[in-house]
Each structure stands twice: as C-alpha cells, then as structure tokens.
Amino acid sequence: MSTSTLQSRSIPALSRLTPVLVVDAVEPCIEFWIERFGLTPESEVPGDDGRLVFAIVKRGDVEIMYQTRASVLAERPEEATDLVGHSTALFITTEDLDAVERALDGVPIVQARHKTFYGSEEIYVREPGGNTVGFAQFT
C-alpha cells in the first residue's frame, strides 16, 4: 500500500501491543517473569483441574499474556494445525543490561550477549514456555 493511499483514508490509532503466547503450561512462564523481573499477576484463569489456562503478568509498560495450547484447542479445535510451527520472539529494551543479565542466571541462552550493527547490546534467552526473549540496551 502506498503512502498516498494511507494518507487518503482514515487510519485507526493503535495504543498498545500485548503478546499472547500459547504454551503447554502457564505457571512456569509467569513465575519466570515474577521472580526474575518483578512483573505482577494481573489476571489468572484456572482450568477444571486447578492449573492455570490463562494469565497476564505486567510491570509498567510491559504486559504479557499466556494461554495454554489445550485451552485454545478446547475453544477452537480447528486451529490445531495453526499452532504448529509458529514462533515468536519478544524484544524488550532496558536501561541496565547488566542487571537483566544477572536476573537471567541459569536461564537457557539462545544468543550470548553481543553488540549489534544498529547500536545496541543484546542477550537472547529461552523462557519456560519455549519462546525466545531478547533484552537490548541502546547506547
């Protein structure tokens, strides 16, 4: 779509992006964020067995939602093939990458701390749900 086409029509305002990550188990994922980065549980939905099927954790402008694969499929079984092969990487900026790196002690490293050509220093890890999370400090 060209810039002139965009300018000639009304563009809706967007105010926030919050990822919903589909995982096998919610609890280890939210514990990761709570224990290491001080995010707070905002909402938790237990399933029939008492285990969480959905949860939201938040701190400041960072908000992440998790939902179990089983609960997605219970609502929409036709999406089984849509959940295969998808991947998401979160990219979070920070003012103190050293503190982040200390908080990540023992977490599986996807890409060790490195400098990028676009002016940041970054580290990528795997959170308990299997998703890649990158932390970046711009200098």
C-alpha positions as CSV (number, residue, x, y, z in Angstrom):
1,M,0.0,0.0,0.0
2,S,1.5,3.4,-1.0
3,T,1.9,6.3,1.4
4,S,-0.6,8.3,-0.6
5,T,-3.2,5.6,-0.2
6,L,-2.6,5.5,3.5
7,Q,-2.9,9.3,3.7
8,S,-6.2,9.4,1.8
9,R,-8.0,7.1,4.2
10,S,-8.7,7.1,7.9
11,I,-6.1,5.2,9.9
12,P,-7.2,3.8,13.2
13,A,-5.0,4.8,16.2
14,L,-3.2,1.9,17.9
15,S,-2.3,2.3,21.5
16,R,-0.7,-0.9,22.8
17,L,0.7,-4.2,21.7
18,T,0.4,-7.1,24.2
19,P,1.6,-10.6,23.1
20,V,-0.5,-13.6,23.9
21,L,1.9,-16.6,24.0
22,V,0.4,-20.0,23.6
23,V,2.3,-22.5,25.7
24,D,1.9,-26.0,27.2
25,A,1.9,-24.8,30.9
26,V,1.3,-21.2,32.1
27,E,2.7,-21.4,35.6
28,P,6.4,-21.8,34.8
29,C,6.1,-18.9,32.3
30,I,4.6,-16.4,34.7
31,E,6.9,-17.5,37.5
32,F,9.9,-16.6,35.2
33,W,8.6,-13.0,34.9
34,I,7.5,-12.6,38.5
35,E,10.7,-14.0,40.1
36,R,13.3,-12.5,37.8
37,F,11.8,-9.2,36.7
38,G,9.1,-8.3,39.3
39,L,6.1,-8.5,37.0
40,T,2.8,-8.8,38.8
41,P,0.0,-11.2,38.0
42,E,-2.9,-9.1,36.7
43,S,-5.3,-11.9,35.9
44,E,-5.3,-15.7,36.3
45,V,-7.9,-18.2,35.0
46,P,-7.7,-21.7,36.3
47,G,-9.0,-24.7,34.4
48,D,-11.1,-27.5,35.7
49,D,-8.0,-29.3,37.1
50,G,-6.9,-26.2,39.0
51,R,-4.0,-25.5,36.7
52,L,-3.9,-22.1,35.0
53,V,-5.2,-22.0,31.4
54,F,-4.6,-18.2,31.1
55,A,-2.7,-15.5,32.9
56,I,-1.5,-11.9,32.5
57,V,1.7,-10.5,34.1
58,K,2.5,-6.8,34.0
59,R,5.0,-4.2,35.2
60,G,4.9,-0.7,33.8
61,D,4.5,-0.8,30.0
62,V,5.5,-4.5,29.8
63,E,2.5,-6.8,29.7
64,I,2.5,-10.5,28.6
65,M,-0.5,-12.9,28.3
66,Y,-0.1,-16.7,28.3
67,Q,-2.7,-19.2,27.3
68,T,-2.4,-23.0,27.2
69,R,-2.5,-24.8,23.9
70,A,-5.1,-27.1,25.4
71,S,-7.5,-24.3,26.2
72,V,-7.1,-22.7,22.8
73,L,-7.9,-26.1,21.2
74,A,-10.8,-26.7,23.6
75,E,-12.4,-23.5,22.3
76,R,-11.3,-23.8,18.6
77,P,-10.2,-27.4,17.7
78,E,-9.9,-26.3,14.1
79,E,-6.8,-24.3,14.9
80,A,-4.7,-27.3,15.8
81,T,-2.6,-27.0,12.6
82,D,-2.3,-23.2,13.1
83,L,-0.5,-23.8,16.4
84,V,2.2,-25.9,14.8
85,G,5.4,-24.3,13.6
86,H,4.7,-20.7,14.7
87,S,7.4,-18.9,16.7
88,T,7.5,-15.6,18.5
89,A,10.4,-13.7,19.9
90,L,9.9,-10.9,22.4
91,F,12.2,-7.9,22.2
92,I,12.4,-5.8,25.4
93,T,14.5,-2.7,25.8
94,T,16.2,-1.9,29.1
95,E,18.4,0.8,30.6
96,D,20.5,-1.8,32.5
97,L,21.5,-4.9,30.6
98,D,24.0,-5.9,33.4
99,A,21.1,-6.2,35.8
100,V,19.0,-8.1,33.3
101,E,21.9,-10.5,32.7
102,R,22.2,-11.1,36.5
103,A,18.4,-11.8,36.7
104,L,18.8,-14.4,33.9
105,D,21.3,-16.5,35.7
106,G,20.6,-20.2,34.9
107,V,18.2,-19.4,32.1
108,P,19.0,-21.2,28.7
109,I,20.9,-18.8,26.5
110,V,19.8,-18.6,22.8
111,Q,22.4,-15.9,21.8
112,A,25.0,-14.7,24.2
113,R,25.4,-11.0,25.0
114,H,26.6,-9.2,21.9
115,K,26.8,-5.8,20.2
116,T,24.7,-5.2,17.1
117,F,25.3,-3.1,14.0
118,Y,22.3,-1.0,14.8
119,G,23.7,0.3,18.1
120,S,22.5,-2.0,20.9
121,E,23.9,-4.6,23.1
122,E,21.6,-7.6,23.5
123,I,21.2,-11.1,25.0
124,Y,18.6,-13.7,24.0
125,V,17.2,-16.4,26.2
126,R,14.5,-19.1,26.2
127,E,11.7,-18.6,28.7
128,P,10.0,-21.7,30.2
129,G,7.2,-21.7,27.5
130,G,9.9,-22.2,24.9
131,N,9.7,-18.6,23.5
132,T,12.8,-16.6,22.7
133,V,13.1,-13.3,24.7
134,G,15.7,-10.7,23.7
135,F,16.8,-7.9,26.0
136,A,18.5,-4.9,24.5
137,Q,20.2,-1.8,25.8
138,F,20.8,1.0,23.3
139,T,23.9,3.2,23.8
